[in-house]
C-alpha cells in the first residue's frame, strides 16, 4: 500500500505534463523573413516585397515593406492570433483589419476587411521544407477586380 501514493503522484504528474504539452502548438513555420520572388508570382504582383513574421507575446507580428507596381512604397504592420478575431492593421490603404485561422500546421487563412467589409481572403502556406511561402489572395467581388494573385516568397 505504500506504493499507492507514489503511483497516484506519478499519474497526476503525467496528466499535468500531457495537459501542458497539449496546450502548446508547434511553432509557426512562417516565423522569419521572406523576400518576394517576382518571377514565380502571378496576378497583381508588386515590384518588390519583404515580409517579416515574428513570434511575440500577443501572437504573430507581421511587418512588410512593399514597392507596388505603381512605384508607391508602403509598410504594413499588424499583430494577430489565428483565432478568427479581427486585429487592426496599419499602413494599408486596402484593408484595416485582419482575422486569421489556422487550417493546418503549414496553412493559415486570413480575411482582410476595410470598414467592416471583406475585401479579400488570403491563404498563406509554407512548404514542408520551410523554404517557400505562398500567398493566394482572392479579392471579394465588390472590389472591382476578380484577379486572384499568387505571391511566392523565398526564406531569407
C-alpha positions as CSV (number, residue, x, y, z in Angstrom):
1,X,0.0,0.0,0.0
2,X,3.0,2.4,0.4
3,X,3.3,2.4,-3.4
4,X,-0.3,3.7,-3.9
5,X,0.6,7.4,-3.1
6,X,3.6,7.2,-5.4
7,X,1.5,5.7,-8.2
8,X,-1.1,8.4,-7.7
9,X,1.6,11.2,-7.7
10,X,3.2,9.8,-10.9
11,X,-0.2,9.6,-12.6
12,X,-1.0,13.2,-11.6
13,X,2.4,14.4,-12.8
14,X,1.9,12.6,-16.1
15,X,-1.6,14.1,-16.5
16,X,-0.3,17.6,-15.8
17,X,2.5,17.2,-18.3
18,X,0.1,16.0,-21.0
19,X,-2.2,18.9,-20.4
20,X,0.7,21.4,-20.6
21,X,2.1,19.9,-23.9
22,X,-1.4,19.5,-25.4
23,X,-2.0,23.3,-24.9
24,X,1.1,24.2,-26.8
25,X,1.1,24.5,-30.6
26,X,4.1,23.8,-32.7
27,X,5.9,26.9,-33.7
28,X,4.5,28.6,-36.8
29,X,6.8,27.7,-39.7
30,X,6.2,31.2,-41.2
31,X,8.3,32.9,-38.5
32,X,11.2,34.6,-40.2
33,X,11.9,36.9,-43.1
34,X,10.7,36.3,-46.7
35,X,11.5,38.1,-49.9
36,X,9.1,38.1,-52.9
37,X,10.1,36.0,-55.9
38,X,8.6,38.2,-58.6
39,X,9.4,35.7,-61.4
40,X,7.4,32.9,-59.7
41,X,4.5,35.1,-58.7
42,X,1.3,35.9,-60.8
43,X,-1.6,38.2,-60.9
44,X,-1.3,41.6,-59.2
45,X,2.4,41.4,-58.3
46,X,4.3,44.3,-56.7
47,X,7.8,45.2,-57.8
48,X,9.2,44.0,-54.5
49,X,8.2,43.0,-51.0
50,X,9.9,41.8,-47.9
51,X,7.8,40.2,-45.1
52,X,8.9,39.5,-41.5
53,X,6.9,37.4,-39.2
54,X,7.9,37.4,-35.5
55,X,6.5,35.4,-32.6
56,X,5.5,37.9,-29.9
57,X,3.6,37.5,-26.6
58,X,0.4,38.7,-28.2
59,X,0.6,36.3,-31.2
60,X,2.4,36.8,-34.5
61,X,3.7,40.2,-35.6
62,X,3.8,40.8,-39.4
63,X,5.6,43.7,-40.9
64,X,6.0,44.0,-44.7
65,X,7.5,46.7,-46.9
66,X,6.2,46.7,-50.5
67,X,7.1,48.6,-53.6
68,X,3.9,48.5,-55.6
69,X,3.6,48.2,-59.4
70,X,2.7,51.9,-59.3
71,X,6.0,52.8,-57.6
72,X,4.4,53.6,-54.3
73,X,6.2,52.2,-51.2
74,X,4.2,51.1,-48.1
75,X,5.0,49.5,-44.8
76,X,2.2,47.5,-43.3
77,X,2.1,46.1,-39.7
78,X,-0.2,44.0,-37.6
79,X,-0.1,41.7,-34.6
80,X,-2.6,38.9,-34.7
81,X,-3.6,35.4,-33.4
82,X,-5.1,32.7,-35.6
83,X,-8.3,32.8,-33.6
84,X,-10.8,34.3,-36.1
85,X,-11.0,37.7,-34.3
86,X,-10.3,41.0,-36.1
87,X,-7.0,42.7,-35.4
88,X,-6.1,46.2,-36.5
89,X,-3.7,46.7,-39.4
90,X,-1.7,49.9,-40.0
91,X,-0.2,51.2,-43.2
92,X,-2.5,49.6,-45.8
93,X,-4.9,51.6,-47.9
94,X,-6.7,48.4,-49.0
95,X,-7.7,47.0,-45.6
96,X,-7.7,48.0,-41.9
97,X,-8.3,44.7,-40.1
98,X,-7.2,41.1,-40.4
99,X,-8.6,37.9,-38.9
100,X,-6.8,34.6,-39.3
101,X,-7.5,31.0,-38.6
102,X,-5.1,28.1,-38.8
103,X,-6.1,25.4,-41.3
104,X,-3.2,23.0,-40.6
105,X,0.4,23.3,-39.3
106,X,1.6,25.0,-42.5
107,X,-1.5,26.8,-43.7
108,X,-3.4,29.8,-42.4
109,X,-6.4,31.6,-43.9
110,X,-6.8,35.4,-43.4
111,X,-9.8,37.6,-44.1
112,X,-8.9,41.2,-44.8
113,X,-11.5,43.9,-44.2
114,X,-11.9,47.6,-44.7
115,X,-14.6,49.4,-42.7
116,X,-16.0,46.0,-41.6
117,X,-16.5,44.8,-45.2
118,X,-14.5,41.8,-46.5
119,X,-12.1,43.0,-49.3
120,X,-10.2,39.7,-49.8
121,X,-9.2,36.3,-48.4
122,X,-5.6,35.2,-48.4
123,X,-4.4,31.6,-47.9
124,X,-0.8,31.5,-46.6
125,X,1.1,28.2,-47.0
126,X,4.6,27.4,-46.0
127,X,6.2,24.5,-47.9
128,X,7.0,21.3,-46.0
129,X,10.8,22.0,-46.3
130,X,10.1,25.5,-44.9
131,X,11.9,27.4,-47.8
132,X,8.9,28.8,-49.7
133,X,5.9,30.9,-48.6
134,X,3.0,31.1,-50.9
135,X,0.1,33.7,-50.6
136,X,-3.0,33.2,-52.7
137,X,-5.1,36.3,-52.5
138,X,-8.7,36.3,-53.7
139,X,-10.4,39.7,-53.8
140,X,-14.1,39.9,-53.0
141,X,-16.4,40.7,-55.9
142,X,-17.1,44.2,-54.5
143,X,-13.6,45.5,-55.2
144,X,-13.9,45.9,-58.9
145,X,-11.3,43.2,-59.6
146,X,-11.6,39.5,-59.6
147,X,-7.9,38.8,-60.2
148,X,-6.5,36.1,-57.9
149,X,-2.9,36.8,-57.1
150,X,-0.3,34.1,-56.2
151,X,2.7,35.6,-54.5
152,X,5.7,33.3,-53.9
153,X,8.4,34.2,-51.4
154,X,11.8,32.7,-50.6
155,X,13.0,32.4,-47.0
156,X,15.9,34.7,-46.2
